[in-house]
Amino acid sequence: MRIIAELPHAECKISIFSMNQKFIIKFEQGTLEQVYKIAELNVTDGVNGVFQLIDNSFVETVIDRFKQMRTSFKEVYDRHEL
């Protein structure tokens, strides 16, 4: 897996990788991460096509999902008080 791009964002780290004829879009926020994979054949214009997929609406959805993930994990952690 090799990194081919990083996109700056104030609320999360966005990295794009290439591996096994797939683009892998990875979002990181603290200890949480979300990964999306798409076949290179399904994206026109290579990595520039991937940049088009990562629009503001999609990033806002990803950030909202991070909030849900954090809440879910906190709830389970608090239930078990590890």
Backbone as JSON, one array per atom type, in Angstrom:
{
  "sequence": "MRIIAELPHAECKISIFSMNQKFIIKFEQGTLEQVYKIAELNVTDGVNGVFQLIDNSFVETVIDRFKQMRTSFKEVYDRHEL",
  "N": [[0.86, -1.17, 0.0], [0.62, 2.12, -0.92], [0.94, 5.56, -0.19], [-0.72, 8.11, -1.91], [-1.74, 10.63, -1.84], [-2.5, 13.39, 0.34], [-5.01, 15.17, 1.94], [-5.58, 18.35, 3.18], [-7.39, 19.13, 6.13], [-9.32, 20.67, 8.65], [-10.61, 19.22, 10.68], [-10.1, 16.49, 10.48], [-7.77, 13.96, 9.42], [-7.03, 13.26, 6.09], [-6.25, 10.75, 3.92], [-5.1, 9.29, 0.89], [-4.68, 6.21, -0.58], [-3.1, 3.74, -2.68], [-3.67, 0.46, -3.66], [-3.56, -2.83, -4.79], [-5.1, -2.4, -7.2], [-7.03, -0.69, -6.22], [-8.37, 2.33, -4.88], [-7.9, 3.7, -1.73], [-9.51, 5.45, 0.66], [-8.82, 7.14, 3.49], [-9.91, 8.32, 6.55], [-9.01, 10.0, 9.47], [-9.44, 10.66, 12.9], [-8.32, 11.55, 15.83], [-8.27, 8.7, 17.8], [-9.88, 7.27, 16.18], [-10.9, 5.87, 13.01], [-11.98, 5.86, 9.59], [-12.49, 3.98, 6.68], [-12.66, 3.84, 3.21], [-13.09, 2.05, 0.24], [-12.48, 1.88, -3.23], [-12.67, 0.58, -6.48], [-10.09, 1.1, -8.83], [-10.83, 1.05, -11.49], [-13.41, 2.0, -11.43], [-13.25, 4.67, -11.17], [-13.01, 7.55, -12.92], [-10.41, 9.45, -14.39], [-8.37, 8.93, -12.57], [-6.59, 9.62, -9.56], [-7.5, 12.22, -9.36], [-10.2, 11.95, -9.85], [-10.92, 10.71, -7.48], [-10.49, 12.81, -5.71], [-12.67, 14.39, -6.44], [-14.78, 12.9, -5.43], [-14.54, 13.32, -2.73], [-16.12, 15.49, -1.52], [-17.47, 18.48, 0.1], [-19.92, 17.82, 1.32], [-19.73, 15.01, 1.65], [-17.51, 14.86, 3.4], [-18.55, 16.2, 5.63], [-20.49, 14.34, 6.4], [-18.84, 12.2, 7.1], [-17.51, 13.32, 9.31], [-19.69, 13.67, 11.04], [-20.26, 10.98, 11.43], [-17.97, 10.21, 12.83], [-18.5, 11.49, 15.25], [-20.72, 10.02, 16.11], [-19.51, 7.51, 16.36], [-17.66, 8.02, 18.39], [-19.38, 8.63, 20.52], [-20.77, 6.17, 20.79], [-18.64, 4.46, 21.48], [-17.79, 5.61, 23.88], [-20.06, 5.2, 25.45], [-20.16, 2.35, 25.66], [-17.72, 1.9, 26.86], [-18.05, 3.27, 29.3], [-20.1, 1.7, 30.4], [-18.79, -0.63, 31.05], [-16.68, 0.17, 32.55], [-13.73, 0.01, 32.37]],
  "CA": [[0.0, 0.0, 0.0], [1.41, 3.35, -0.96], [0.16, 6.79, -0.09], [-0.58, 8.9, -3.13], [-2.14, 12.01, -1.58], [-3.1, 13.78, 1.62], [-5.81, 16.38, 1.79], [-5.67, 19.06, 4.46], [-8.72, 19.42, 6.68], [-9.18, 21.11, 10.04], [-11.21, 18.31, 11.67], [-9.64, 15.11, 10.35], [-6.71, 13.71, 8.45], [-7.54, 12.53, 4.93], [-5.16, 10.17, 3.13], [-5.52, 8.43, -0.21], [-3.7, 5.17, -0.85], [-3.34, 2.86, -3.82], [-3.26, -0.91, -3.36], [-4.31, -3.9, -5.48], [-6.05, -1.8, -8.14], [-8.07, 0.03, -5.48], [-8.06, 3.54, -4.13], [-8.35, 3.6, -0.35], [-9.65, 6.78, 1.25], [-8.79, 6.93, 4.94], [-10.15, 9.49, 7.39], [-8.59, 9.76, 10.85], [-9.72, 11.7, 13.88], [-7.9, 10.98, 17.11], [-8.06, 7.25, 17.78], [-10.87, 6.67, 15.29], [-10.65, 5.99, 11.57], [-12.94, 5.32, 8.64], [-11.81, 3.63, 5.44], [-13.53, 3.58, 2.07], [-12.32, 1.49, -0.87], [-13.14, 1.92, -4.53], [-11.82, 0.04, -7.55], [-9.53, 2.13, -9.72], [-11.59, 1.02, -12.73], [-14.66, 2.71, -11.24], [-12.97, 6.1, -11.02], [-12.4, 8.17, -14.11], [-9.4, 10.5, -14.13], [-7.43, 8.53, -11.52], [-6.7, 10.21, -8.23], [-8.32, 13.43, -9.47], [-11.58, 11.49, -9.67], [-11.11, 10.47, -6.05], [-10.64, 14.14, -5.11], [-14.04, 14.85, -6.7], [-15.67, 12.17, -4.53], [-14.38, 13.83, -1.37], [-16.65, 16.86, -1.51], [-17.8, 18.98, 1.43], [-21.05, 17.06, 1.86], [-19.23, 13.72, 2.1], [-16.66, 15.06, 4.57], [-19.44, 16.5, 6.76], [-21.08, 13.06, 6.81], [-17.77, 11.45, 7.78], [-17.3, 13.94, 10.62], [-20.85, 13.3, 11.87], [-20.11, 9.56, 11.79], [-16.97, 10.18, 13.89], [-19.18, 11.88, 16.49], [-21.52, 8.85, 16.5], [-18.58, 6.47, 16.77], [-17.1, 8.41, 19.68], [-20.46, 8.47, 21.5], [-20.99, 4.73, 20.98], [-17.53, 3.87, 22.2], [-17.82, 6.13, 25.25], [-21.15, 4.51, 26.16], [-19.76, 0.97, 25.98], [-16.6, 1.99, 27.82], [-18.61, 3.63, 30.6], [-20.87, 0.56, 30.92], [-17.9, -1.66, 31.56], [-15.72, 0.84, 33.43], [-12.43, -0.67, 32.31]],
  "C": [[0.91, 1.23, 0.0], [0.5, 4.56, -0.91], [0.38, 7.61, -1.35], [-1.02, 10.35, -2.94], [-2.62, 12.17, -0.16], [-3.83, 15.08, 1.39], [-5.89, 17.08, 3.14], [-7.12, 19.3, 4.86], [-8.56, 19.72, 8.16], [-9.65, 20.07, 11.06], [-10.76, 16.86, 11.56], [-8.5, 15.04, 9.33], [-7.29, 12.86, 7.33], [-6.35, 12.07, 4.1], [-5.76, 9.29, 2.04], [-4.37, 7.49, -0.53], [-4.07, 4.44, -2.14], [-2.81, 1.49, -3.44], [-4.16, -1.88, -4.11], [-5.43, -3.37, -6.36], [-7.25, -1.16, -7.44], [-7.51, 1.33, -4.94], [-8.65, 3.35, -2.74], [-8.34, 5.01, 0.23], [-9.77, 6.58, 2.75], [-8.93, 8.27, 5.65], [-9.75, 9.12, 8.81], [-8.94, 10.96, 11.72], [-9.41, 11.11, 15.25], [-7.62, 9.5, 16.98], [-9.01, 6.53, 16.84], [-10.46, 6.81, 13.84], [-11.8, 5.35, 10.79], [-12.21, 5.1, 7.33], [-12.85, 3.29, 4.38], [-12.66, 3.11, 0.92], [-13.15, 1.56, -2.14], [-12.17, 1.41, -5.59], [-11.36, 1.16, -8.46], [-10.31, 2.19, -11.04], [-12.89, 1.81, -12.64], [-14.49, 4.22, -11.09], [-12.33, 6.62, -12.3], [-11.43, 9.25, -13.65], [-8.52, 10.2, -12.92], [-7.68, 9.21, -10.19], [-7.49, 11.51, -8.26], [-9.81, 13.1, -9.35], [-11.9, 11.22, -8.22], [-11.29, 11.8, -5.33], [-12.07, 14.66, -5.29], [-15.04, 14.14, -5.79], [-15.66, 12.77, -3.12], [-14.83, 15.29, -1.34], [-17.06, 17.24, -0.08], [-18.93, 18.18, 2.09], [-20.59, 15.71, 2.41], [-18.39, 13.87, 3.36], [-17.5, 15.4, 5.8], [-20.1, 15.23, 7.3], [-20.07, 12.22, 7.57], [-17.55, 12.01, 9.18], [-18.46, 13.64, 11.56], [-20.73, 11.84, 12.33], [-19.04, 9.41, 12.88], [-17.61, 10.52, 15.24], [-20.01, 10.7, 17.02], [-20.62, 7.74, 17.02], [-18.03, 6.77, 18.17], [-18.14, 8.22, 20.79], [-20.7, 7.0, 21.81], [-19.87, 4.1, 21.8], [-17.5, 4.34, 23.65], [-18.9, 5.42, 26.06], [-20.76, 3.1, 26.55], [-18.62, 0.97, 27.0], [-17.13, 2.3, 29.21], [-19.42, 2.5, 31.23], [-19.98, -0.47, 31.59], [-16.8, -1.12, 32.45], [-14.39, 0.12, 33.5], [-11.33, 0.14, 32.93]]
}
